[in-house]
Each structure stands twice: as C-alpha cells, then as structure tokens.
Amino acid sequence: MTYRPYIESLIIVEILLNILSDFGMLVKRLVPVILRNFVYPHVKISDYNLCTTCSTRSGGGQWEGQEVANSMELSQVVKVLDTFAPTSYAGSWDNVGLLIEPPQKKPIKKILLTNDLTESVMDEAVSETVDMILSYHPPIFRPMKRLTSKNWKERIVLKCAAEGIALYSPHTSWDAIQGGINEWLLLPFGKVKDVEPCEQNYDTRSPQQYTLHLPNGESDTTSLQVNQQSLLQMLSERSASEQQAAKVIKHEAKPIPGVGPGRVANLETPISLNEAVDRVKKHLQLSHIRFALACGEDMAGSDVVKRVGVCAGSGGSVLAGVQANLILTGEMSHHEVLDFVHRGVSVILTDHSNTERGFHTHIREKLESLMDNKVNIMVSKVDRDPLQVM
C-alpha cells in the first residue's frame, strides 16, 4: 500500500488552511477599514474604537466584544485638565477641580462634557456608561452638611459615588485662560486685535517674595530677596535693635499675560449693531436674544461697533469698567443695563448658560487630542438652559 496520495492530500489541505488563515488575517484587517470608510463614514476614529470580532454597536458607544486598549488613569486626566486650565486661574470664590473621586479605581475611557450637571444629564451619563463627568458649572458649590435623597444636588453626588463616576469642574478657570470661553465669544465679531482680559489674573502659585534691608555698619545696608520662611528665620536671628532697623518690602504678585475673566477687543472691521446681533445669534445658535440700545445710538449705523466686551455667564460686575460700544454676556440686573446704556454702551443678553454651552462642542476635539485620543469625550445631548423663550 502506498501513502503518496494521502501525503499529497495532506499537503494540499495544509496549503489550503494556510491560504484561509492568510485570508482570515486580511479580512480581520480590512473589517475596521470598511466600517470606518464605508459603513459608518460619519463616525470619527477618535469617537469609536473599531472591533474586528463583531459588527454591531453597544449602547455605550463601544463595539460589542471589543477590548478597549485606550484609556487613562484618573490622575492623568486631572493632570491634563489642570495643565490646560490651571485651577489657580479660577476665582477665589469658586469651587473647581476634581470634586468627586470614586473609591473604586478604574481607567477613564469615556467622559461626558456638560454645562450643568442636572439629574437628566446624570441619567444620561449612567446610560452612556461614562467613567467621568466634566461639568463646567460645579454642582458642589456651597458646603453640603448632609447627603440625602431630598435635594437634587445631593442625589447627584450620591449617584456619582454609587456608579463610580468621577466629577471634575473647570468653571472660571476656563473663563480666564487664553483660548477659553471668553475668546470663543469674540469669534462672531470677526478679526479682532488688542485683546485683553477685563480683569488681570496674577501668579499666586509662586511663593511670596520679600526684599529685606538689614543694617550693615553705620551707613551701609545689605539687601536680600527671600521668601516668607527665610525672612522670619533671618529676623529671629537678629537682635531687637537690628529687627527695628530692618526694612521689609513685600513684592507684588506678577501679572499673567492674557489671563483673566472677560475679554475686551477692537474690531479690525467695524460693523453695525444689526449685524452684530445677527452674528451673535448665529454663533450661539439662538433664535432670540435680549438687546438694549445705547442712548442716542443708531442700530443701522455701519461702523457703530468698533470695540466689544464679552463675559460668559453673568458679566455685570466684570464688564462694569469696560469702555466699548457693545457688550455681550448672559445676564445682568435691570439697573446694570440702565447704567451701560446711559454710558453709551449697547447690551446683548442671551441668558446665562447660552454664552457657555456652545464652547463645549468647540473644545471637545482639543481635549481629546490633549489626552492623546485615549479617552472618548461626548457632549451632553440633554443639557440646556432652564429658561426658554415662549
């Protein structure tokens, strides 16, 4: 009996299996490409990781059967956010940064970006299985004496902890930075120049410095630049008479160029008030705004608006000293509006969060890029201003 035919058959089968294996590898590599470019061309690569073991999508924005390799530790995400907008830039009264850190550690794969963390947004976060919420306004602002189910903000805190969802709020640090919300509010006015914050931020992170003048002989003195700890140490080593003769000068904190709340800028090409209103409505995607015309001003004048001031949210106090033809903010009091129009400044009011919400879509891709596209960031679909024009 000869085994040659059987051996030849086995060789042929092995060759076929190798061909099929190579074909399988080719299909495995082609599936993501086909899905990316033909089946779901509207889906960004950074939004969804493509799976080679399935063809259906799960509710959380991932693909079923997928083992997600891209993620970051919570501490890494916080570091990126703090680098993008240092929490030291926020108002001293504000409550920013990481507000809730879940006790159970897990990688951050998906973040929900919202202007306000309401209960409907919280439900959205749970249904989307996010690992972190980036809420522009801090849900935890005033001190909480208890955590119960009677108050909606307390319920949100409890739900974040129960679901293991981290919570971070940037608020006024995003207002102050270059490239932040207030500079985004300048975009509808075209090319601008001489952009400055309405109020200047100062470097409070560097240690306070002092100049210490110590007597050295009858007419000579020694001057030293020292920090507070060194100053106290050096003075304690001197006699009472030397301490009385010493002079201490406290250094002022250094201004941080281009950083602070609000923005004021000159327009390269002046426009009419009518055009300014139309541009703002288009930029903020609003059908209506509230407008106060400056005393003695003309809506149709072609070059009325030469200088503008903007402030996200409630800008009455921040914009109070601004010299401009037009200011844009979310809200201010009746009497603040009267003060502006009598000073010759027209006012656009859009309601508080309408000056902020659109920035989240604008900044989403940049934040993903800063996180090396390891984290998917989605903008809330249910977040909205509570006030509606009827």
Secondary structure, DSSP 8 states (H G I E B T S, - for coil): ---HHHHHHHHHHHHHHHHHHHHHHHHHHHHHHHIIIIISTTS-TTT----SS-S-B-TTSSBTT------B-HHHHHHHHHHHS-GGGS-TT---EEEE--SS---B-EEEEESS--HHHHHHHHHTT-SEEEESS-S--S--S---SSSHHHHHHHHHHHHT-EEEE-THHHHHSTTSHHHHHTGGG-SEEEEE-SS--B--SS--EEEEEEEETTTEEEEEEEEHHHHHHHHHTS-HHHHHH-EEEE----B-TT-SSSEEEEEEEEE-HHHHHHHHHHHHT-S--EEE--TT--TT-TT-EEEEEEEEEE-TTTTTT---SEEEEEE--HHHHHHHHHTT-EEEE--GGGGTTHHHHHHHHHHHHHTTT-SEEEE-SS---S----
